[in-house]
């Protein structure tokens, strides 16, 4: 079994364990919510039963005060309180509808409560009739006391039944919670071990990939350096060798032309030699401008921007500090190549009539911006560039490698209004060959 397969199996097993743990946690949460609802339900039943007792007691006190004093306000209070008993009984019936035993007790409670109300009504009616039968009132009072005690006993039974059900359900919920907690802990420990194993395998694979990428980065940086050396060599050869041959040929034709001053062919050859010398000098300077080595980036940039504007017909502005000092040669070369590649892309792809180049300096950074006002870069190409893909384009990849190799960063923004390339470099030369392809 390959290393990659083992890594995938470890990761997959850990994910499955976490999913099962999540399902167990969800199931436990659902059961806990159900248990909480049962607790609330029990509290509601007990509260309703207590309110029945309370209302019945208030009705009994109002009856007693009315019988003792004959005050009609107590009679009105009795009628108001007695009317609430039926609604509370209905609440208890609804709340205990899922429990047959409670329903049987409720029927008995309803019957006893009705008997209690009947006795209270008889006592009040006896009082309102004006009959001073104290013995009958005493008999009714005793019966009311007996019935009240029976009602209290039934209410207590119903409350005890609810409490017992609550205890059973709480115990089941507690056991389920403990079991689930054990399962979750075990699954978490196993998943953690698998993730650690996966991390070690992945780390080993990443180390191997980093070593391969480091070798590739070293090769890429070396190729760029060799490319610059070859450009400098070709530039010198064109200027010193081919250029001298062309100058010699021109001088010989000029001497020959003096012998035949009216020879149109010789004049045409001299004109062609002038054009060839100009093109050779331009190609030589584009490969590696001598100004870059002699006077620095500022002169080379001005020369290149002016020449680019003439060759392409694109109006190009250059904003650069007048007192720009010489920079390390590697930084000057990198800035020039970014400028060269950016303006080349403007000419080839942007379809822009205008371009702006600016160079800004701070205490520790150099900021080069090249802005055009063309059609912009296709979104897929821009996305590949931002993801550091090698398929973003040879020129773009080359610019990014140059900047990253010197410890800087290259950013690109583009929309339908144009494109802006921004290169940021440290003012002091700082190699970063270990992170050429690091994401910004």
VMD Tcl script that draws the C-alpha trace (Angstrom):
set ca {
  {0.00 0.00 0.00}
  {1.41 3.37 -1.02}
  {2.07 6.26 1.36}
  {-0.67 8.33 -0.27}
  {-3.22 5.50 0.13}
  {-2.37 5.07 3.81}
  {-2.70 8.81 4.34}
  {-6.08 8.88 2.65}
  {-7.33 5.89 4.67}
  {-6.23 7.48 7.96}
  {-7.92 10.75 7.08}
  {-11.09 9.02 5.88}
  {-11.35 6.94 9.06}
  {-10.92 10.04 11.21}
  {-13.61 11.90 9.27}
  {-16.02 8.94 9.59}
  {-15.43 8.78 13.35}
  {-16.07 12.50 13.66}
  {-19.28 12.17 11.64}
  {-20.46 9.34 13.88}
  {-19.53 11.41 16.92}
  {-21.53 14.30 15.53}
  {-24.54 12.04 14.98}
  {-24.25 10.73 18.53}
  {-23.99 14.27 19.86}
  {-27.04 15.29 17.83}
  {-29.01 12.29 19.12}
  {-28.03 13.15 22.68}
  {-29.01 16.77 22.20}
  {-32.41 15.69 20.87}
  {-32.94 13.41 23.84}
  {-31.83 16.13 26.22}
  {-34.32 18.54 24.64}
  {-37.03 15.91 25.03}
  {-36.05 15.43 28.66}
  {-36.15 19.18 29.19}
  {-39.63 19.28 27.69}
  {-40.74 16.52 30.08}
  {-39.34 18.48 33.00}
  {-41.25 21.52 31.86}
  {-44.34 19.37 31.36}
  {-44.09 18.01 34.90}
  {-43.69 21.51 36.27}
  {-46.79 22.60 34.37}
  {-48.85 19.69 35.74}
  {-47.66 20.28 39.28}
  {-48.28 24.01 38.97}
  {-51.83 23.44 37.67}
  {-52.58 20.99 40.49}
  {-51.25 23.47 43.04}
  {-53.44 26.19 41.52}
  {-56.51 23.93 41.87}
  {-55.73 23.53 45.55}
  {-55.08 27.23 45.91}
  {-58.29 28.26 44.13}
  {-60.34 25.73 46.09}
  {-58.85 27.03 49.34}
  {-59.65 30.63 48.32}
  {-63.22 29.61 47.53}
  {-63.49 27.92 50.93}
  {-62.20 31.04 52.72}
  {-64.59 33.28 50.82}
  {-67.48 30.95 51.75}
  {-66.46 30.99 55.41}
  {-66.21 34.81 55.52}
  {-69.53 35.20 53.79}
  {-71.24 32.76 56.16}
  {-69.67 34.42 59.17}
  {-70.25 38.05 58.17}
  {-72.94 38.03 55.51}
  {-70.88 40.57 53.52}
  {-71.89 40.35 49.83}
  {-68.34 41.22 48.71}
  {-67.23 37.82 49.96}
  {-70.07 36.19 48.05}
  {-68.92 37.92 44.86}
  {-65.36 36.83 45.57}
  {-66.55 33.26 46.00}
  {-68.39 33.28 42.68}
  {-65.36 34.71 40.88}
  {-62.95 32.18 42.36}
  {-65.26 29.17 41.94}
  {-65.58 29.94 38.23}
  {-61.83 29.39 37.75}
  {-61.81 25.84 39.11}
  {-63.38 24.27 36.03}
  {-60.77 25.85 33.70}
  {-57.93 24.60 35.84}
  {-59.37 21.09 35.88}
  {-59.51 21.17 32.08}
  {-55.84 22.24 32.00}
  {-54.83 19.27 34.16}
  {-56.87 16.92 31.98}
  {-55.12 18.21 28.84}
  {-51.66 18.02 30.38}
  {-52.13 14.45 31.62}
  {-53.92 13.13 28.54}
  {-50.88 10.92 27.68}
  {-50.95 9.13 31.05}
  {-53.86 6.70 31.71}
  {-53.11 6.48 35.45}
  {-53.17 10.25 35.81}
  {-56.40 10.38 33.86}
  {-58.04 8.01 36.36}
  {-56.82 10.14 39.24}
  {-58.04 13.24 37.41}
  {-61.54 11.77 37.16}
  {-61.55 11.17 40.90}
  {-60.24 14.68 41.50}
  {-62.90 16.15 39.27}
  {-65.60 14.25 41.15}
  {-64.28 15.26 44.57}
  {-63.84 18.87 43.49}
  {-67.39 18.97 42.18}
  {-68.67 17.55 45.51}
  {-66.64 20.22 47.28}
  {-68.20 22.96 45.16}
  {-71.65 21.51 45.75}
  {-71.14 21.60 49.52}
  {-69.80 25.16 49.33}
  {-72.80 26.19 47.27}
  {-75.21 24.52 49.74}
  {-73.59 26.38 52.64}
  {-73.84 29.70 50.82}
  {-77.42 29.09 49.73}
  {-78.32 28.23 53.31}
  {-76.84 31.53 54.42}
  {-78.58 33.49 51.68}
  {-81.94 31.89 52.59}
  {-81.71 33.59 55.97}
  {-82.07 30.34 57.93}
  {-80.05 30.50 61.19}
  {-79.53 26.72 61.23}
  {-76.10 26.60 62.87}
  {-76.11 22.85 63.14}
  {-76.59 22.43 59.38}
  {-73.79 24.88 58.70}
  {-71.54 22.98 61.08}
  {-72.43 19.70 59.34}
  {-71.69 21.21 55.91}
  {-68.44 22.67 57.20}
  {-67.30 19.27 58.40}
  {-68.19 17.66 55.10}
  {-66.32 20.39 53.26}
  {-63.27 19.72 55.42}
  {-63.47 15.99 54.73}
  {-63.88 16.49 50.99}
  {-61.05 19.03 50.95}
  {-58.76 16.53 52.63}
  {-59.72 13.94 50.03}
  {-59.05 16.44 47.22}
  {-55.69 17.34 48.74}
  {-54.80 13.66 48.89}
  {-55.70 13.17 45.21}
  {-53.67 16.24 44.20}
  {-50.69 14.97 46.15}
  {-50.99 11.55 44.46}
  {-51.02 13.17 41.04}
  {-48.00 15.33 41.89}
  {-46.14 12.29 43.24}
  {-46.97 10.39 40.06}
  {-45.57 13.20 37.92}
  {-42.46 13.42 40.07}
  {-41.91 9.68 39.79}
  {-42.26 9.84 36.00}
  {-39.83 12.75 35.95}
  {-37.30 10.81 38.04}
  {-37.53 7.81 35.71}
  {-37.11 9.95 32.61}
  {-34.27 11.91 34.16}
  {-32.49 8.68 35.07}
  {-32.84 7.37 31.53}
  {-31.61 10.66 30.11}
  {-28.66 10.69 32.49}
  {-27.66 7.14 31.55}
  {-27.96 7.96 27.86}
  {-25.87 11.09 28.36}
  {-23.10 9.16 30.14}
  {-23.02 6.44 27.47}
  {-22.92 9.03 24.70}
  {-20.21 10.98 26.51}
  {-18.08 7.82 26.76}
  {-18.61 7.10 23.07}
  {-17.77 10.67 22.12}
  {-14.61 10.66 24.23}
  {-13.45 7.35 22.76}
  {-14.25 8.49 19.21}
  {-12.48 11.79 19.79}
  {-9.36 10.09 21.10}
  {-9.27 7.64 18.18}
  {-9.99 10.42 15.65}
  {-7.25 12.55 17.22}
  {-4.80 9.67 16.92}
  {-5.79 9.12 13.28}
  {-5.48 12.82 12.53}
  {-2.03 12.84 14.14}
  {-1.05 9.84 12.02}
  {-2.46 11.58 8.95}
  {-0.52 14.73 9.87}
  {2.73 12.83 10.15}
  {2.18 11.10 6.82}
  {1.14 14.35 5.17}
  {4.09 16.17 6.72}
  {6.47 13.58 5.33}
  {4.90 13.93 1.89}
  {5.08 17.73 2.11}
  {8.74 17.59 3.10}
  {9.48 15.47 0.06}
  {7.50 17.86 -2.14}
  {9.24 20.88 -0.61}
  {12.61 19.35 -1.37}
  {11.56 18.79 -4.98}
  {10.17 22.32 -5.23}
  {13.31 23.75 -3.64}
  {15.37 22.03 -6.31}
  {13.01 23.36 -8.98}
  {13.18 26.87 -7.53}
  {16.96 26.74 -7.47}
  {16.95 25.62 -11.09}
  {14.46 28.36 -12.06}
  {16.54 31.06 -10.40}
  {19.68 29.74 -12.07}
  {17.94 29.69 -15.46}
  {16.89 33.32 -15.01}
  {20.44 34.29 -14.14}
  {21.77 32.41 -17.18}
  {19.13 34.06 -19.34}
  {20.26 37.50 -18.20}
  {23.87 36.57 -18.81}
  {23.03 35.35 -22.31}
  {21.08 38.53 -23.05}
  {24.01 40.66 -21.89}
  {26.35 38.57 -24.03}
  {24.12 38.78 -27.13}
  {23.70 42.51 -26.57}
  {27.47 43.03 -26.52}
  {27.95 40.77 -29.55}
  {25.34 42.64 -31.55}
  {26.78 45.99 -30.60}
  {30.48 45.21 -30.77}
  {30.56 42.66 -33.57}
  {27.62 42.95 -35.94}
  {27.33 46.69 -35.31}
  {30.99 47.21 -36.25}
  {30.57 45.15 -39.40}
  {27.61 47.27 -40.42}
  {29.55 50.47 -39.70}
  {32.46 49.20 -41.79}
  {30.14 48.28 -44.67}
  {28.56 51.72 -44.52}
  {31.95 53.42 -44.59}
  {33.03 51.38 -47.62}
  {29.81 52.16 -49.46}
  {30.20 55.83 -48.60}
  {33.70 55.82 -50.16}
  {32.35 53.93 -53.15}
  {29.50 56.39 -53.44}
  {31.96 59.24 -53.95}
  {33.11 57.54 -57.14}
  {29.53 57.26 -58.42}
  {27.73 60.17 -56.80}
  {24.62 59.69 -58.89}
  {24.28 55.95 -58.27}
  {20.81 55.42 -56.75}
  {21.58 51.82 -55.78}
  {24.46 52.86 -53.54}
  {22.27 55.51 -51.89}
  {19.57 52.90 -51.27}
  {22.14 50.52 -49.77}
  {23.39 53.26 -47.44}
  {19.81 53.92 -46.33}
  {19.23 50.21 -45.67}
  {22.47 50.01 -43.70}
  {21.37 52.94 -41.56}
  {18.09 51.15 -40.80}
  {19.94 47.89 -40.05}
  {22.30 49.69 -37.68}
  {19.37 51.35 -35.92}
  {17.49 48.05 -35.56}
  {20.63 46.27 -34.37}
  {21.31 48.94 -31.78}
  {17.63 48.82 -30.63}
  {17.64 45.02 -30.31}
  {20.95 45.14 -28.46}
  {19.64 47.69 -26.01}
  {16.38 45.82 -25.50}
  {18.26 42.64 -24.69}
  {20.31 44.48 -22.08}
  {20.47 48.28 -22.15}
  {24.00 49.57 -21.46}
  {22.47 52.44 -19.51}
  {21.35 49.93 -16.86}
  {24.96 49.08 -16.05}
  {26.41 52.54 -16.68}
  {23.97 54.99 -15.05}
  {21.33 52.83 -13.38}
  {17.61 52.08 -13.55}
  {16.44 55.69 -13.80}
  {18.19 56.37 -17.13}
  {17.36 52.93 -18.52}
  {13.68 53.33 -17.60}
  {13.43 56.78 -19.23}
  {15.14 55.48 -22.36}
  {12.92 52.42 -22.56}
  {9.64 54.28 -21.90}
  {10.46 56.92 -24.56}
  {11.42 54.24 -27.07}
  {8.33 52.18 -26.26}
  {6.06 55.16 -26.82}
  {7.66 55.84 -30.22}
  {7.62 52.20 -31.37}
  {4.09 51.35 -30.20}
  {2.28 54.65 -30.56}
  {0.94 54.25 -27.01}
  {1.03 57.41 -24.93}
  {3.22 56.44 -21.97}
  {3.97 58.61 -18.94}
  {6.77 58.07 -16.42}
  {6.61 59.38 -12.86}
  {9.90 58.82 -11.04}
  {11.93 60.73 -8.45}
  {14.46 63.02 -10.07}
  {17.16 62.28 -7.50}
  {16.91 58.49 -7.68}
  {20.21 57.00 -6.54}
  {21.77 53.81 -7.81}
  {20.23 50.61 -6.45}
  {21.79 47.17 -6.12}
  {22.30 45.76 -9.61}
  {19.98 42.78 -9.00}
  {17.14 45.13 -7.96}
  {17.69 47.40 -10.95}
  {17.67 44.44 -13.31}
  {14.49 42.98 -11.75}
  {12.69 46.36 -11.91}
  {13.70 46.83 -15.54}
  {12.51 43.35 -16.55}
  {9.14 43.93 -14.84}
  {8.83 47.27 -16.63}
  {9.82 45.69 -19.92}
  {7.48 42.70 -19.62}
  {4.54 44.81 -18.40}
  {4.77 47.32 -21.25}
  {5.26 44.49 -23.75}
  {2.01 42.93 -22.50}
  {0.29 46.32 -22.81}
  {1.39 46.55 -26.44}
  {0.50 42.94 -27.31}
  {-2.70 42.32 -25.41}
  {-4.24 45.35 -23.67}
  {-5.37 47.39 -26.70}
  {-4.79 50.49 -24.62}
  {-3.94 53.93 -26.01}
  {-2.38 55.05 -22.75}
  {-0.09 53.65 -20.07}
  {1.25 55.10 -16.82}
  {4.50 54.07 -15.14}
  {5.39 55.24 -11.63}
  {8.20 54.45 -9.22}
  {7.79 55.23 -5.52}
  {10.33 55.01 -2.73}
  {9.97 54.66 1.02}
  {12.55 54.11 3.73}
  {12.69 50.37 3.14}
  {10.73 49.63 -0.04}
  {10.61 50.30 -3.77}
  {7.20 50.32 -5.46}
  {6.89 50.06 -9.26}
  {3.44 50.40 -10.84}
  {2.52 49.93 -14.50}
  {-1.08 50.84 -15.34}
  {-2.94 50.56 -18.66}
  {-6.50 51.38 -19.66}
  {-7.25 48.49 -21.99}
  {-9.55 45.50 -22.02}
  {-8.03 43.81 -18.96}
  {-6.72 40.31 -18.35}
  {-9.12 37.34 -18.76}
  {-10.40 36.24 -15.31}
  {-9.11 32.68 -15.73}
  {-5.57 33.89 -16.46}
  {-5.69 36.30 -13.51}
  {-6.97 33.52 -11.26}
  {-4.16 31.19 -12.31}
  {-1.63 33.95 -11.61}
  {-3.03 34.56 -8.11}
  {-2.95 30.83 -7.40}
  {0.73 30.80 -8.45}
  {-0.06 28.44 -11.30}
  {2.67 27.75 -13.83}
  {0.03 28.08 -16.58}
  {-0.48 31.81 -15.94}
  {1.92 32.70 -18.77}
  {5.69 32.54 -19.21}
  {6.13 36.31 -18.88}
  {3.99 36.60 -15.76}
  {5.70 33.62 -14.11}
  {9.12 35.07 -14.96}
  {8.24 38.43 -13.39}
  {6.92 36.76 -10.25}
  {10.00 34.57 -9.89}
  {12.34 37.52 -10.24}
  {10.52 39.56 -7.60}
  {10.05 36.71 -5.13}
  {13.67 35.65 -5.52}
  {14.67 39.07 -4.18}
  {12.26 38.96 -1.22}
  {9.52 41.09 -2.80}
  {6.03 40.49 -4.11}
  {4.22 40.99 -7.40}
  {0.51 41.87 -7.46}
  {-1.84 42.24 -10.37}
  {-5.30 43.82 -10.51}
  {-7.43 43.83 -13.62}
  {-10.97 44.57 -14.75}
  {-12.72 45.90 -17.83}
  {-11.18 49.34 -17.18}
  {-7.58 48.14 -17.43}
  {-4.76 46.38 -15.61}
  {-2.29 47.43 -12.94}
  {0.91 45.53 -12.17}
  {2.57 46.39 -8.85}
  {6.05 45.18 -7.89}
  {7.21 45.75 -4.31}
  {10.87 45.19 -3.46}
  {13.07 45.85 -0.40}
  {15.58 48.65 -1.01}
  {18.37 46.45 0.27}
  {19.12 43.31 -1.69}
  {17.64 40.27 0.07}
  {17.56 36.86 -1.53}
  {14.55 34.63 -0.92}
  {15.25 31.57 -2.98}
  {13.54 29.34 -0.40}
  {10.22 31.02 -1.01}
  {10.04 31.83 -4.70}
  {6.59 30.35 -5.07}
  {5.22 31.31 -1.63}
  {1.66 32.74 -1.83}
  {1.24 36.44 -1.14}
}
mol new
graphics top color blue
foreach p $ca { graphics top sphere $p radius 0.5 }
foreach p [lrange $ca 0 end-1] q [lrange $ca 1 end] { graphics top cylinder $p $q radius 0.2 }
display resetview
